[in-house]
Amino acid sequence: MNKTFALWAPSTIICSLLLSAQVFAQGNPKLTDPEVASVAVVANQIDISYAEIAAKKSKNAEVLKFAETMARDHKAIIAKAVALVTKLGVTPKDNSVSRQLLSDAAKTKKTLNGKSGEAFNKAYIDNEVAYHKAVIGAVEGLLIPEAENAELKKLLQDVVPALKAHLEHAEMVQKNFK
C-alpha cells in the first residue's frame, strides 16, 4: 500500500464525514430525537474505541495522555446522554447516519491497527484532529438543528465546547508529528 495513502486514509474517511455533515446542513436528513441520540452515542463510542487502540499501541506519553483524556471525557458524555434518554424514556434508534459512522470507523480502526511506532502515533493524532472537526460540524450542523427536545438540544450544545477543547488539544499534540 502506498505510504502516503496509508497515513492519510483515516483522515480522508473522517473528512468525507465532515463534507457529508456540510451537505446535511444544506439539506439535513430528518432525524428523530432517538436517532439524534444514537448518532451522539455512536460518535462518542467510536472515539473511545480509537483511544483504546492508542492505549494498546502507543508508547508516546503525549499520545497516551491524550487517548486517556478522550476515553474519560467521551465516557462522561455518554453517561450524560444515557441519563437524559433514561429520564425522557427515549431509546436511541439506529439510523443511516449512525450506521455510516460505524462503517467509516471500522475502516479507520483497521488502518490504525495496521500501524506501529511513530507511524501509528501520527495516524492516530491526525485522525483525532479530523474526527473532532467532523464531529463538531455534525453536532452543530446536523444534530442540534434536528433535535426537537429542549434538554437534548441543550446537552448537544453543552458538549460543543468540550469537543472544541479536544480539537485544540489534538492539534497541539499533532504539531509534534509534523
C-alpha positions as CSV (number, residue, x, y, z in Angstrom):
1,M,0.0,0.0,0.0
2,N,1.2,3.5,-0.8
3,K,2.6,5.0,2.4
4,T,1.1,8.4,1.7
5,F,-2.3,6.8,1.3
6,A,-1.9,4.7,4.4
7,L,-1.1,7.7,6.5
8,W,-4.0,9.8,5.2
9,A,-6.7,7.1,4.9
10,P,-8.2,7.7,8.4
11,S,-8.3,11.5,7.9
12,T,-9.7,11.0,4.4
13,I,-12.6,8.9,5.8
14,I,-13.3,11.4,8.5
15,C,-13.0,14.4,6.1
16,S,-15.7,12.7,4.0
17,L,-17.9,12.6,7.1
18,L,-17.2,16.3,7.6
19,L,-18.2,17.0,4.0
20,S,-21.3,14.9,4.5
21,A,-22.1,16.9,7.6
22,Q,-21.8,20.1,5.5
23,V,-24.1,18.6,2.8
24,F,-26.5,17.6,5.6
25,A,-26.5,21.1,6.8
26,Q,-27.8,22.2,3.4
27,G,-30.5,19.5,3.4
28,N,-30.3,17.7,6.7
29,P,-31.8,14.2,6.8
30,K,-34.8,14.2,9.1
31,L,-33.7,12.6,12.4
32,T,-36.0,12.0,15.3
33,D,-34.7,12.6,18.8
34,P,-34.0,8.8,19.3
35,E,-31.9,8.9,16.1
36,V,-30.1,12.1,17.2
37,A,-29.3,10.3,20.5
38,S,-28.0,7.3,18.6
39,V,-25.7,9.4,16.5
40,A,-24.3,11.2,19.5
41,V,-23.7,8.0,21.5
42,V,-22.1,6.2,18.5
43,A,-19.8,9.2,17.7
44,N,-18.6,9.1,21.3
45,Q,-18.2,5.3,21.4
46,I,-16.1,5.5,18.2
47,D,-13.7,7.9,19.8
48,I,-13.4,5.7,22.9
49,S,-12.5,2.8,20.6
50,Y,-9.8,4.9,18.9
51,A,-8.4,5.8,22.3
52,E,-8.4,2.1,23.3
53,I,-6.3,1.3,20.3
54,A,-3.9,4.1,21.2
55,A,-3.6,2.8,24.7
56,K,-2.5,-0.6,23.4
57,K,-0.2,0.5,20.6
58,S,1.4,3.8,21.6
59,K,4.4,4.3,23.8
60,N,4.4,8.1,23.4
61,A,3.5,9.9,26.7
62,E,1.6,12.7,25.0
63,V,-0.4,10.4,22.8
64,L,-1.2,8.2,25.7
65,K,-2.3,11.1,27.9
66,F,-4.5,12.4,25.0
67,A,-6.1,9.0,24.5
68,E,-6.8,8.7,28.2
69,T,-8.5,12.1,28.1
70,M,-10.6,11.1,25.1
71,A,-11.7,7.8,26.8
72,R,-12.6,9.5,30.1
73,D,-14.3,12.6,28.5
74,H,-16.3,10.6,25.9
75,K,-17.4,8.1,28.5
76,A,-18.7,11.0,30.7
77,I,-20.6,12.4,27.7
78,I,-22.2,9.0,27.0
79,A,-23.2,8.8,30.7
80,K,-24.9,12.2,30.5
81,A,-26.7,11.1,27.3
82,V,-27.8,7.8,28.9
83,A,-29.1,9.7,32.0
84,L,-31.0,12.1,29.7
85,V,-32.6,9.4,27.5
86,T,-33.5,7.4,30.5
87,K,-35.1,10.4,32.1
88,L,-37.0,11.1,28.9
89,G,-37.9,7.5,28.3
90,V,-36.2,7.5,24.9
91,T,-34.3,4.6,23.4
92,P,-31.6,5.6,20.9
93,K,-32.5,4.4,17.4
94,D,-30.1,3.2,14.8
95,N,-30.2,5.1,11.5
96,S,-28.3,5.8,8.3
97,V,-26.0,8.4,9.9
98,S,-25.0,6.2,12.9
99,R,-24.5,3.2,10.5
100,Q,-22.2,5.3,8.3
101,L,-20.2,6.4,11.3
102,L,-19.7,2.8,12.3
103,S,-18.8,1.8,8.8
104,D,-16.2,4.5,8.5
105,A,-14.9,3.8,12.0
106,A,-14.3,0.1,11.1
107,K,-12.1,1.2,8.2
108,T,-10.2,3.7,10.3
109,K,-9.7,1.1,13.1
110,K,-8.3,-1.4,10.6
111,T,-5.9,1.3,9.3
112,L,-4.8,2.3,12.8
113,N,-4.3,-1.3,13.9
114,G,-2.1,-1.9,10.9
115,K,0.4,0.7,12.1
116,S,3.0,0.9,14.8
117,G,5.5,3.3,16.4
118,E,5.7,6.8,15.1
119,A,3.6,6.0,12.1
120,F,0.8,4.9,14.4
121,N,1.1,8.0,16.6
122,K,0.9,10.3,13.6
123,A,-2.0,8.5,12.1
124,Y,-3.9,8.4,15.4
125,I,-3.4,12.1,16.2
126,D,-4.1,13.1,12.6
127,N,-7.3,11.1,12.7
128,E,-8.3,12.7,16.1
129,V,-7.9,16.2,14.6
130,A,-10.0,15.3,11.5
131,Y,-12.6,13.3,13.6
132,H,-13.1,16.2,16.1
133,K,-13.6,18.7,13.2
134,A,-16.1,16.4,11.6
135,V,-18.0,15.7,14.8
136,I,-18.2,19.4,15.7
137,G,-19.5,20.1,12.2
138,A,-22.1,17.3,12.6
139,V,-23.2,18.3,16.1
140,E,-23.6,22.0,15.1
141,G,-24.9,21.4,11.6
142,L,-27.0,18.3,11.9
143,L,-27.7,17.1,15.5
144,I,-28.5,20.4,17.2
145,P,-30.8,21.6,14.3
146,E,-32.6,18.2,14.2
147,A,-33.1,17.8,18.0
148,E,-36.6,18.7,19.0
149,N,-36.4,18.1,22.7
150,A,-35.0,21.2,24.5
151,E,-33.0,19.1,27.0
152,L,-31.4,17.0,24.2
153,K,-30.6,20.1,22.3
154,K,-29.0,21.7,25.4
155,L,-26.9,18.6,26.1
156,L,-25.6,18.8,22.5
157,Q,-24.9,22.5,22.7
158,D,-23.1,22.0,26.1
159,V,-20.9,19.3,24.6
160,V,-19.5,21.5,21.8
161,P,-17.0,23.4,24.0
162,A,-15.5,20.1,25.2
163,L,-15.3,18.9,21.6
164,K,-13.5,22.1,20.6
165,A,-11.1,21.8,23.6
166,H,-10.4,18.2,22.4
167,L,-9.7,19.5,18.9
168,E,-7.3,22.1,20.3
169,H,-5.5,19.5,22.4
170,A,-5.2,17.2,19.4
171,E,-3.8,20.0,17.2
172,M,-1.3,20.8,19.9
173,V,-0.1,17.1,20.1
174,Q,-0.2,16.9,16.3
175,K,2.4,19.7,16.0
176,N,5.0,17.2,17.4
177,F,4.4,14.8,14.4
178,K,4.8,17.2,11.5
